[in-house]
Structures are given as C-alpha cells and as structure tokens.
Amino acid sequence: MVFPLDSLQDYQLIFKPEHEMLRKSIREFLEREVAPYALEFDDKDEVPRDVLRKLGEQGLWGIGIDESLGGQGGDTISAVILMEELSRVAPPLAVIRGTNDLFTIPLLLFGSDELRRKYIPPIARGEAFGAHAMTEPCCGSDVAGIQTRAVKRGDRWVINGRKIFISNADIADYIMVFARTSEPQPNRRWFGITAFIVEKGTPGLKIGAKFEKRGLRGSHAMEVILDDVEVPDENRVGEVGMGFIIAMETYDRTRVGVAAQALGMAQAAFEKAFQYSLQRTAFGQYLASFEAIQFSLAEMMAELMTARYLTYLAAYLADQGREEFKYVASLAKFYATETAERIISRAIDVHGGIGVIHETGIERFLRDVKITEIYEGANNIQRLVAFRQLIRTLAKKGVVSQDVAKAVT
C-alpha cells in the first residue's frame, strides 16, 4: 500500500530566507519588550493593553493576513513562526493571537467581501480583537450538540444561549457566535448550525464570569451570555445551517497554531534546562558532566526537533493547498502538545527543587502547556480525526475502497 507523503520529496521542507529573518526580528522584539514582564502576566493574570498595543505597532497581529486586508502578508509558516516565538516568551500572547485567528479564518474562508473588509483590518492592525464562541456547558468536543438558538425574524436573527471557556471575550470587539438555526437532520446531526458575528455593545450580549485557571494566566476564559441578541442577516457568516463545516474547516487550520504554542513552551523549557546544566555544580562537577543529564537533554532535543518538523510540515502542506495537511495538522497537534509536556517536566527535573519555584519561570510552562492538549480538539479526538482523514485521503486516491472507508470511519 502506498501512503500519501511516502515520497521523500514531500519532506524537502525548505524555509525561505525571509522566514528566518522574520523569526529573528520577532524574537529580538519579544526578548526586549515582553520577556522582562512575562512573569508579571502570570502573577497578575493580566496582559497590559500597552503590551498588546506594542505588538500591533510592530505589525505582529497582522502576520499571515493579506496586505489588502490590513495585514503584513506572509504564509502559514510565517504565522506558525509567530505563534512559536510568542509562546516561547509569553504563552498568553499566543492564545490572544490564536483566538483572533479563530475569528478571522472563518471570514477568510466563508465570509462575504463586505464582512472581510469590515472586520479583519482592525484586527490585523491590533486596533480590535476577536473571539470565537462555540463551547457550551453541555458540549465541548461534541460541537454538533450545541444548544444556543438563533431564530430568524424578518431580516434579523435573535440569538439566545450561553457559552463558556471563551478566550478573549473580555477584550473582544467582535465575537463569532455559533448557534443552532434548525433541528439536525437524520444522518446529518451536524446540520443546522450557523455562524454569526456579534459586536461588543450589542443589547443582550453579556460577558459573564471569568473562569479561574492556573495555566495561561493573562489570557482569560469567560462566560458569554446571549439574551435576545439581535444581529442583521448580513452578519451571518456562510450559508445557513453550515456552521459546523465552517468550524471544522477553521479548526483544521488553527490546530497547527496550537502545536506551535506547545513548541514555543518546550523550546523555552529546554533552553533553561540546558543553560542551568552548564552553570549548576554538584559533587564538584557541572550537571552537564553527568551522563544521566546528557542523556536527558539529548532526548529532549530529539523530541523537540521531531515535533517541530511535524508542525512545520503541516504548515507547509497547508500553504501548498494539499489535502494531506488536515491529518498532518492533527498529528502535529497531539504529538507536539504531549511531547512538550514531557520536555517541560524533564526540564523541571534537571533543575531539581528550584524547578518548581515560581521565580525561575519554568514551572509556569507546565501549567500552561496542559490546556494545549485539550482545546482546539482534545488529543484523543485528534487521533480519531487524523486516522479518518487519512482513510478519506486514501479512498480519494483509490488506495482504499469507498465501502471500506465508510465502514471504518
């Protein structure tokens, strides 16, 4: 059996010189302007607006968005570089950027020209922020089960429901809200969900409680309440009833960014462990002199490089418009996030007791990385998605029969 991506040519992942220039410029800016204050974000559970403004002035919010829509341009690889570098220094900033993506990508894929021109440029310039309201008390991974309702009245929609764990909701100017507009159909349980844009200040839109969490502090997860919220039909994104498809197509793309978040945290932890091993002495020797430490650091490096390559392969395939990017993105998401948790835990081990001291700045990454295994599709869901996408790809190529594909998916 010949699998997709069996050709060695598919692994000639060549970065352009501008990609490395971009990484260098982002890293220098973040080290200078953000790194000295990153622990304060965790301590105070707040990212100052001044920091968000500086990122906007640097053009970072617009990387990956076309210049015609107010962005800096750049491909998926550029956006992944940004996410990795943000997470290496201050993971909550990557969450804010990633949540913007959850708002802008549905517009780029399915929105009208008018909606794109209205809502994307302010986000690309850092003048506004977006949020994505899907998760509900009843439903996390079960997107098709959401209960928020939208009813058409004339040329407007009236939305009622409650969303939870909504990142950016407290700072968002625009929220992408998914609501059920009709009952699911037989054998199409996903059908009948529609996406709408709700602007901050719309009557009936309330930002409720903030969920206290111990990871990714500075990025807030909020409750969003919709009580007879009215939006015009022109604020509908895509076709009525096709919101599930919009969400799935969006997550196919944004989960590469989650893998990049995990990479950035793992990179930071590895760097700290490596540097510490060359400074700390025990029994009259540097830690790096001990074979056990050498083995641990080498294994961490191998895992980090493997996860990075898988993540950038997914980004590369997305830029090439290859169907395979969907299952590679799912592979990258679960592999990179779980690998990052292992690397960070081992980096703490290298530090010994001070690894869990807050001031060293390493234990926070262990708290931060856990959520990457859960949001944007929990990792066991990603294993399922990756397998099913692979089978569908093989069926399209005629390698697996359609009957077999239906039977196993």
Salt bridges, closest charged atoms under 4 A:
ASP10 OD1 - ARG322 NH2 3.18
GLU28 OE2 - LYS24 NZ 2.70
GLU31 OE2 - ARG88 NH1 2.75
GLU33 OE2 - ARG32 NE 3.27
GLU33 OE1 - LYS54 NZ 3.24
GLU40 OE1 - LYS44 NZ 3.87
ASP42 OD2 - HIS358 NE2 3.71
ASP42 OD2 - ARG367 NH2 2.96
ASP43 OD1 - HIS358 NE2 2.47
ASP45 OD2 - LYS210 NZ 3.03
ASP45 OD1 - HIS220 NE2 3.67
GLU46 OE1 - HIS220 NE2 3.78
ASP50 OD1 - ARG53 NH2 2.21
ASP50 OD2 - LYS54 NZ 3.88
GLU57 OE2 - ARG53 NH1 2.41
ASP75 OD2 - HIS19 NE2 3.10
GLU84 OE1 - ARG23 NH1 3.56
GLU84 OE2 - ARG308 NH2 2.51
GLU85 OE2 - ARG23 NH1 2.85
GLU85 OE1 - ARG27 NE 2.85
ASP101 OD1 - ARG97 NE 3.10
ASP113 OD1 - ARG116 NH1 2.68
GLU114 OE2 - ARG117 NH2 3.92
GLU127 OE2 - ARG125 NE 2.99
GLU136 OE2 - LYS163 NZ 2.78
ASP142 OD2 - ARG189 NH2 2.73
ASP170 OD2 - HIS220 ND1 2.65
ASP173 OD1 - LYS200 NZ 3.76
GLU183 OE2 - ARG149 NH1 2.68
GLU199 OE2 - LYS118 NZ 3.32
GLU212 OE2 - LYS210 NZ 3.91
GLU223 OE2 - ARG162 NE 2.36
ASP227 OD2 - LYS206 NZ 3.84
GLU230 OE1 - ARG156 NE 3.13
ASP233 OD1 - ARG236 NE 3.02
GLU249 OE1 - ARG253 NH1 3.05
GLU249 OE2 - LYS326 NZ 3.32
ASP252 OD1 - ARG255 NH1 3.00
GLU271 OE1 - ARG88 NH2 2.99
GLU299 OE1 - ARG346 NH2 2.40
GLU303 OE2 - ARG342 NH2 3.06
GLU323 OE2 - LYS326 NZ 3.88
GLU323 OE2 - LYS396 NZ 3.57
GLU324 OE1 - ARG322 NE 3.27
GLU324 OE2 - LYS397 NZ 3.93
GLU338 OE1 - ARG383 NH2 2.86
GLU341 OE1 - LYS370 NZ 3.72
GLU363 OE2 - HIS358 ND1 2.78
GLU363 OE1 - ARG367 NE 2.89
GLU373 OE1 - LYS370 NZ 3.39
